Amino acid sequence: MVKRLNVISVCGSGTVTSSMVAGKVRDFLDDHGIKAKTVEVNPGGVEDQLSSGSWDLIVHTSPLKGKYDLPTINAVGLLSGMGEEEFFDELLETSEKLVN
């Protein structure tokens, strides 16, 4: 059975950075046997996504506007390269808990 996750990727504008992060998240999870569906939004778009779909996880490079009832992971390390390994460790650990 294929393991699946739905991930919201958040950056300041909801375009370039969140798309890059979403791509890295999809590739990384795919390498670990998890298929990720992603959507890219700005911080103001998170509520709309949560109300209109079934989401498992939020990864973000911009501060979020609120607290949410699902795991959130700060993805700034993907931009700077500092903390990238820690981001992927946390992503894998959180994702495996969600799909198992």
SERO-4910 file (N, C-alpha, C, O; in steps of 0.05 Angstrom, whole numbers):
BEGIN
 pado doro    nc1    nc2    nc3   cac1   cac2   cac3    cc1    cc2    cc3    oc1    oc2    oc3
  Met    A     17    -24      0      0      0      0     18     25      0     37     27     15
  Val    A     11     44    -17     26     69    -19     18     87      5     -5     91     10
  Lys    A     38     98     18     34    117     40     31    144     27     47    152     10
  Arg    A     11    160     36      6    186     24      4    207     46     -6    203     68
  Leu    A     14    231     39     12    254     57      3    279     41     11    282     18
  Asn    A    -13    296     53    -20    321     41     -7    343     56    -11    347     80
  Val    A     10    359     42     27    379     55     21    407     44     20    411     20
  Ile    A     18    426     62     16    454     55     43    467     58     56    465     79
  Ser    A     53    479     36     79    493     36     74    523     36     60    534     18
  Val    A     85    537     56     79    565     60    104    582     58    125    576     70
  Cys    A    103    604     42    124    624     41    111    651     40     86    653     38
  Gly    A    126    672     41    116    699     42     96    706     20     76    718     25
  Ser    A    103    698     -4     86    705    -27     68    682    -36     49    686    -51
  Gly    A     75    657    -28     60    634    -36     67    625    -64     52    610    -76
  Thr    A     90    633    -74     98    625   -101    125    611   -102    127    587    -98
  Val    A    146    626   -108    172    614   -115    183    597    -92    190    574    -97
  Thr    A    187    609    -69    200    594    -47    183    570    -39    194    548    -35
  Ser    A    157    573    -36    140    551    -28    140    529    -49    138    505    -42
  Ser    A    142    536    -74    144    516    -95    170    500    -93    170    475    -96
  Met    A    192    514    -88    218    501    -85    217    482    -61    226    459    -63
  Val    A    206    491    -38    205    475    -14    186    451    -20    193    428    -12
  Ala    A    164    455    -32    145    434    -38    159    412    -55    155    388    -51
  Gly    A    174    421    -75    188    402    -92    208    385    -77    210    361    -80
  Lys    A    223    398    -59    243    384    -43    229    364    -24    239    342    -19
  Val    A    207    373    -12    191    355      6    181    331     -9    184    308      0
  Arg    A    169    335    -33    159    313    -49    181    294    -56    178    269    -53
  Asp    A    204    304    -66    226    287    -74    237    271    -50    242    247    -52
  Phe    A    241    284    -28    251    271     -4    232    249      6    241    227     11
  Leu    A    207    256      8    188    236     18    185    213     -2    182    190      6
  Asp    A    186    219    -28    184    198    -48    208    178    -45    204    154    -48
  Asp    A    231    188    -38    255    171    -34    251    153     -9    265    133     -6
  His    A    232    161      8    226    145     33    199    131     31    188    123     52
  Gly    A    189    127      7    165    111      3    139    125     10    119    112     15
  Ile    A    139    152     11    115    166     18    109    185     -6    126    201    -14
  Lys    A     84    184    -16     76    202    -38     63    226    -25     44    224    -10
  Ala    A     74    250    -32     63    275    -20     49    291    -41     59    295    -63
  Lys    A     25    300    -34     10    319    -50     15    346    -36     12    348    -12
  Thr    A     23    366    -52     29    392    -39     13    414    -52      4    412    -75
  Val    A      9    435    -36     -2    460    -47     15    483    -35     25    481    -13
  Glu    A     18    504    -51     35    527    -43     17    551    -37      1    558    -54
  Val    A     21    563    -13      5    586     -6     22    606     10     44    600     19
  Asn    A     11    631     12     23    650     31     10    646     58     -9    631     60
  Pro    A     21    659     79     10    653    106    -20    658    108    -34    644    123
  Gly    A    -31    677     93    -59    683     94    -76    661     81   -101    660     85
  Gly    A    -64    644     65    -79    623     51    -81    597     66    -95    579     57
  Val    A    -68    595     89    -69    570    104    -97    563    113   -105    540    110
  Glu    A   -111    582    125   -138    577    135   -156    566    112   -172    548    117
  Asp    A   -155    579     89   -172    570     66   -166    541     59   -184    525     54
  Gln    A   -140    534     58   -133    506     52   -143    487     73   -154    466     66
  Leu    A   -140    494     98   -149    477    120   -179    472    119   -188    451    126
  Ser    A   -194    493    112   -223    490    111   -233    476     86   -256    466     86
  Ser    A   -216    475     66   -226    463     40   -215    436     34   -222    424     13
  Gly    A   -198    425     51   -185    400     44   -176    385     69   -179    394     92
  Ser    A   -165    362     63   -154    345     85   -124    346     84   -112    335     66
  Trp    A   -112    360    103    -83    364    103    -71    351    127    -83    349    149
  Asp    A    -46    342    124    -32    327    145    -10    343    159     -3    339    182
  Leu    A      2    362    144     27    374    153     30    401    140     22    405    117
  Ile    A     42    420    154     49    447    143     80    450    145     91    446    166
  Val    A     93    457    122    121    465    122    121    494    115    106    503     97
  His    A    138    510    128    137    539    124    164    553    126    181    544    141
  Thr    A    167    574    109    191    590    110    184    618    121    202    634    126
  Ser    A    158    624    123    149    649    135    134    643    160    123    621    163
  Pro    A    132    662    179    117    657    203     88    652    196     76    664    179
  Leu    A     76    633    211     48    627    207     31    646    223     40    657    243
  Lys    A      6    650    213    -11    670    226    -25    659    251    -36    675    267
  Gly    A    -24    633    256    -38    622    279    -26    595    287     -6    587    276
  Lys    A    -39    583    306    -32    555    314    -52    537    301    -76    543    299
  Tyr    A    -43    514    291    -60    496    277    -59    468    289    -40    461    304
  Asp    A    -80    453    284    -83    426    296    -69    405    281    -77    381    281
  Leu    A    -48    412    267    -31    392    253     -2    401    255      4    424    261
  Pro    A     16    382    251     44    388    255     53    410    235     45    411    212
  Thr    A     71    427    245     83    448    228    114    445    231    124    441    253
  Ile    A    128    448    209    157    446    209    168    471    195    161    477    173
  Asn    A    187    484    209    200    507    198    220    498    177    238    482    183
  Ala    A    217    508    152    234    499    130    255    519    121    266    517    100
  Val    A    260    539    138    280    560    131    307    547    125    322    558    109
  Gly    A    314    525    138    339    512    133    343    504    103    366    502     94
  Leu    A    321    500     89    323    493     60    333    517     44    345    514     23
  Leu    A    328    541     54    336    565     40    366    572     45    380    579     27
  Ser    A    374    570     70    400    578     78    421    555     77    445    560     75
  Gly    A    411    530     77    429    508     78    437    501    106    447    480    112
  Met    A    433    520    124    439    516    153    415    504    166    394    516    167
  Gly    A    417    479    175    394    466    187    378    449    167    357    439    174
  Glu    A    389    446    143    374    430    123    371    401    132    350    389    129
  Glu    A    393    390    142    392    362    151    372    358    174    357    339    175
  Glu    A    372    378    192    353    376    215    324    378    204    306    364    215
  Phe    A    319    395    184    292    397    172    284    369    161    262    360    167
  Phe    A    301    357    146    294    331    134    291    309    155    273    292    152
  Asp    A    307    310    177    303    291    199    276    294    211    262    275    216
  Glu    A    268    319    217    242    325    229    219    317    210    199    306    218
  Leu    A    223    323    184    203    317    164    198    287    163    175    278    163
  Leu    A    220    272    162    217    242    161    204    231    186    186    214    185
  Glu    A    213    240    209    202    230    234    172    236    236    157    219    244
  Thr    A    165    261    230    137    269    232    120    254    211     98    245    217
  Ser    A    130    252    187    115    239    165    111    209    171     89    199    167
  Glu    A    131    196    182    128    167    188    107    163    210     92    144    209
  Lys    A    105    181    230     84    180    250     57    183    238     37    170    246
  Leu    A     55    201    218     29    207    206     18    185    189     -6    180    188
  Val    A     36    171    175     27    150    156     25    123    169     13    105    157
  Asn    A     36    119    192     35     93    205     13     91    226     10     70    239
***
